[in-house]
Amino acid sequence: MKAIWNNTVLAESSDTVVVEGNHYFPADSVNSNYLTSSRTHTTCPWKGVASYYTLTIDGKTNPDAAWFYPDPKPAAGQIRDRVAFWKGVQVVD
């Protein structure tokens, strides 16, 4: 699987975990050069507190377009150390 935005591959891995229709990529498969930590946090009742990244590529930004759970609840342990994308990021095979 690949995560692509602004004609750039953000992440690539054959080891994604799909939860609620979202592919969670291993953190080490994500190009962190395009990510900036965001102050945004949301809470999921069964996954826990999510943190977000803003994407920046070639002067374009996509706020909060990637998220991860730094300390997921036990029911979501399979997404620990993984990153998912949305907001126009294409995830393709």
C-alpha positions in Angstrom: 0.0 0.0 0.0 1.1 3.6 -0.6 -0.2 6.9 0.8 0.1 9.7 -1.7 -0.6 13.4 -1.5 0.5 16.2 -3.8 2.1 13.6 -6.2 4.4 12.5 -3.4 4.6 9.1 -1.7 4.2 9.7 2.1 4.3 6.1 3.2 4.7 2.7 1.6 4.3 -0.7 3.2 2.9 -4.2 2.6 2.2 -4.4 6.3 -0.8 -2.1 7.0 -3.5 -2.7 9.5 -7.0 -1.8 8.5 -9.3 -0.4 11.2 -12.7 1.2 10.4 -11.7 1.4 6.7 -8.4 3.2 7.3 -5.0 1.8 6.6 -2.5 2.3 9.4 1.1 2.3 8.2 4.0 1.3 10.3 5.6 4.5 11.6 9.0 3.6 10.1 7.4 3.4 6.6 6.3 7.0 6.8 8.5 9.8 5.4 8.6 12.0 8.5 10.2 14.8 6.4 6.7 15.8 5.3 5.1 15.7 8.8 4.8 18.4 11.4 3.2 17.8 14.7 -0.2 19.4 15.2 -1.8 20.6 18.4 -5.0 18.8 17.4 -6.2 15.8 19.5 -9.4 13.8 19.3 -10.8 11.0 21.5 -12.2 7.7 20.3 -14.1 5.7 22.9 -12.4 2.5 22.1 -9.1 3.5 20.5 -8.1 6.4 22.9 -6.6 9.8 22.2 -5.4 10.5 18.7 -2.6 13.0 17.8 -2.3 14.6 14.4 0.3 15.7 11.8 0.1 18.4 9.2 1.5 17.5 5.8 3.8 20.0 4.0 5.0 19.2 0.4 6.3 21.7 -2.1 4.9 24.7 -0.2 1.4 23.2 0.1 0.0 22.2 3.5 -2.7 19.8 4.5 -3.6 20.4 8.2 -4.2 17.4 10.4 -4.2 15.0 7.4 -2.4 12.2 9.3 -3.1 10.8 12.7 -1.8 8.2 15.2 -2.5 6.9 18.7 0.6 7.3 20.9 -1.0 5.2 23.6 -4.0 3.3 22.2 -6.4 1.5 24.5 -5.9 -2.3 24.7 -8.7 -3.0 22.2 -6.7 -1.0 19.6 -3.3 -2.3 20.4 -2.7 -3.3 16.8 -2.4 0.3 15.7 0.3 1.3 18.2 3.3 2.8 16.3 1.2 3.3 13.2 0.0 6.3 11.2 -3.2 6.7 9.1 -4.1 9.4 6.5 -7.2 11.2 5.3 -8.2 14.6 3.9 -7.3 14.0 0.3 -4.4 11.6 0.8 -4.9 8.6 -1.5 -4.2 5.2 -0.2 -3.6 2.8 -3.1 -2.4 -0.7 -3.6 
